[in-house]
């Protein structure tokens, strides 16, 4: 089945180049050139991944990412012209799954997109062998629909947040190092560092824990990593 990608950038030559390259790999590519257009596209159509530039007219990429996260956990890769770590952390806070810094190599872009799509497919396959619904105290996880509830109220998680929670909850009391989580959830070919894991864990706690500084579900084994306590 053709994978659907939305490419969002106001530089039309960049969009044209990315589109051409992805279509050579039999991907279906739609394009948007400003933040509002991108948001409307995601609302109207289901994509496998969104390639989203930070600097956009009308709405910047962070705002678009934040609004998409209000209704969808579609994987989002952000393009940024700035290599500053704070920009990357800010993007993670808004719900991005990955980053590519301009100027980039188109082969890297394709590799990142394929890695995210491949990981999403692997998660779906693994989930077929697991229980559809897992409950623990006030937390309920529906693995088939990828929906999470706290005290019967739905909590909107990003794709990577859900993947992390699902891995930990199905392996209770097993301590995963940050490197292990990065390799398992993001893939061995992911070029990012372990701070990505820390940011996602912190954001996940803020969503599912009543008191994130004193977590009930996701705990830290200092100097080792993270685990889900049953």
Secondary structure by P-SEA (a helix, b strand, c coil): cbbbbbbbccaaaaaaaaaaaaaaabbbbbbbccaaaaaaaaacccccccccccccccccaaaaaaaaacccccbbbbbbccccaaaaaaaaaacccccccccccaaaaaaaaaaaaaaaaaaaaaaaacccccccccbbbbccccbbbcccbbbbbcaaaaaaaaaaaacccccccaaaaaaacccccccccaaaaaaaaaaaaacccccccccccccccccccccccc
